[in-house]
Amino acid sequence: MNFILKSLSGWSAEEAAALDTLLDNRHVPLPQAASVSEWEALRPSLLETFETNVYGRKLPRPDEVIFTDITPRMYGAFMAGHAVRRRVEVKAKRNGLEASFPFELAIPANADAPVPVFVCLNFDPGVLNAYQPTEEIIDNGFATAGFCAPDVVSDDGDFTNGLAPLYYGPDDLAEDGYPKAADAAGKIGLWALAASLVLDYLETVPQIDASKAAVIGHSRMGKTALWAGVLDPRFFAVISNDSGCGGASISRGKRGETIGKITTRFPYWFCRNYQRFADHESEAPFDQHMLLALIAPRLLLVGSAERDLWADPEAEELSLYAASKVYALYRRADADRPLFHYHLRHGDHYLSRHDWHVYMDFLKDH
Ligand code: GTR
């Protein structure tokens, strides 16, 4: 059975007209740039808009970062000898404090040349988990490096654990436990920093081609992958799987989850300012297609699932369509190789093997 309903890197004139009508009806503000230089002049203020109003300020790098190979001896030959599995501890120091988190790598064992790599923002520890079919990824010639988000900092309103105290001391936290400053980074900002620290390490691994690193995440980690990709231009490709509200989906006219709903249940993923746009999407000086456009001209992949109405597949496609107007400014000589891709899969909210194969097939062409 073919699980992929749509797989595209462009829209027909008819589809584009229908999507333009939707953008108009929802009063989605489009970046006013007619050339790359005009767009690049706009870019810094747009980035600042997302820092101030959505995810919080980019966190400075720690003063010192130490990587230690902590691979248990039992890992030995992995995947019948096809891969090497490694566990690394990242120790970060700042303001006289330190915090650490582990991540795991799987690298093809016998590659002739350095391989591209996925930086996987995971919900579970280790290289074997439901959203990461590591054996297939290895067989397709990619390495993976993944951390478990709660190992970096807990997925809740507690800002006193993991990397958080390096950035927020007791005086920086309000009574509700969140950072006082309305533009201070929330959990997505802390996880995005961790993705960049993992990439620092990958740059030192001879078997890995870190110039071909794709950051990938599902759902809340898809939102994080987008933000990590925007903040760290070293990511060659950015992959959002079912990231929905506060991720790839346009907020104006969105079905399912809205800014009001997400900031009620998960305020701590974002900065406080984001709450101001609950039920006031139309007043926001941003919408999520602008976040996608900030990734241009790097590779951008957006995946949706048909029954994932909470994330709203239509709002995800519409957002990529709007961002594609910025990608179009960068049309290159090798324009036969598209810079972005959208797919819609049958089924529910999940990062499935089908999604992975769409992503891997696209990346293999670059
Ligand atoms: C949901 C949340 C979504 C999405 C999802 C997930 O409950 O409303 O925005 O992030 O969690 O991360 O699985």
Boltz pocket constraint, residues with backbone or C-beta under 6 A from the ligand:
constraints:
  - pocket:
      binder: B
      contacts: [[A, 218], [A, 219], [A, 220], [A, 221], [A, 242], [A, 243], [A, 244], [A, 245], [A, 257], [A, 262]]
      max_distance: 6.0
